[in-house]
């Protein structure tokens, strides 16, 4: 995948150059800066003619940013840098594209310095650092690409003293850029070209292009997961030499296909002949994911999805047991986890959510046969050699959150299986949600998929639910907001709390904070230590045979053999 950044310096004036370069270079994603065009003047038709769709934030004067995607629809997640709602300069835009989160940056120039423009530049840098830190905490695969208006080191400017007083090379500017890298970002071009100038900008004045008197101002910073996929990077210098060219040249990176998920690698490895020494086997097992399952979610799905004619001993209903067992077996065989934990609701004891908001989940009535099967399913899980988690006052979701927190703390990976979209808040670079879709398919949900679906990051999901509401849980949400409006407000302000701090929705503030707390999974839920497990399929087969579920028993017996 090829991602590029290009300060186009007036998109309509340079449009022929841009289209020619897009055809020749074929980048998958392009960040553009300095559009110098209003939103209405953005050349959508011309870009569509060469296969690119776009999101943009225009401005008539010196600013304006856009993200282009080849043969894909970029999903706008943010059209301003958080931290200063009064800042009306179009310098930041963010979108989800092909599984990545792309931040397009046009950092202030800062000249003349010292002065208010340089102060604005440094404040903007601080806001960018705060947002960058938040993105890294999300574990989202991110590229922050654009014109940073800083030459980070003396190596990034041609030998000269004529720029010594310029804001682009001031110690404060360079220190701000260095602080950003210390968060964990990788400067892609400098990483692969340590000893080369790699200029991206040549001023129009003083014959600087012909004599190669350039600066490296355009950077592509990669989050840790993407840095591991970095294959190549460079600058298309020749574009700067074209007639009517921008004073910048496109900079780009190529990312190789991401590594297979840990669960897939484990499955492939176990299919090979086992020749590793015992120590190597233990090391491999440590890399296998923990599988955590929302027991109630799949028991309900099985009960309503399978015929009621499936009966067990004494003529009791058995469809939920058979269906849940099939889900559990399928997840185990597909993911090859090191261990399995299944979380359960305690239906006869209210949680703090019910006490704080009595309408929560009100009106739900469960069939007696479903309740009977929910009562015995933990026994089946235990017979399989897996772990159950259930405690008064907690829901299944809370145990999933607690398991994810514990496993990520030990540097492990997690597969969360649930049909509840609330679990999307758990997605991270280390945790993937298996979400059942139509036609028996299962979707793998990571941070990029959450952004593409909702327009917010996983950690913002509870805030989003508070604003949007959740009819299934009887959460009304903010009046007159809805999903699109809720996502837009979260993108603009960064969080529900920041929105309220700005004086918005004050009449609903207490209710919205309550809805957010209800939507937030409680990672403090008590869970047992989950050590590596070996399934006991034979024991499970004996149990279900005693329940007279012969078909399931035969399947488990075959697996045991």
Secondary structure, DSSP 8 states (H G I E B T S, - for coil): -EEEEEE-SSTTTTHHHHHHHHHHH--SEEEEE---B-STTS-HHHHHHTTEEEEEE-BSSS--EEEEEETS--EEEESS-TT-TT-----EEEEEETTEEEEEEE-----SSSSHHHHHHHHHHHHHHHHHHHHHHHT--EEEEEE-----SGGGB-S-STTTTSGGG-HHHHHHHHHHHHTT-EEHHHHH-TTS----B--SGGGTTTTT--B--EEEEE-HHHHTTEEEEEE-GGGGGSTT--SB--EEEEE------HHHHHHHHHHS-----HHHHHHHHHHS-EEEEEHHHHHHHHHHHS-TT-B-GGG-B-HHHHHHHHHHHHHHHHH--SEEEEE---TTS--HHHHH-TTTTTT----HHHHHHHHHHHHHHHHTT-EEE--TT--HHHHHHHHHHHHHHTT--EEEE-S-GGGGGG--SSEEEEEE-GGG-EEEE-HHHHHHHHSS-GGGHHHHHHHH-BGGGTB--STTTHHHHHHHHHHHHSSHHHHHHTTTTGGGHHHHHHHHHHHS--TTS-----------HHHHHHHHHHTT-HHHHHHHHHHH-
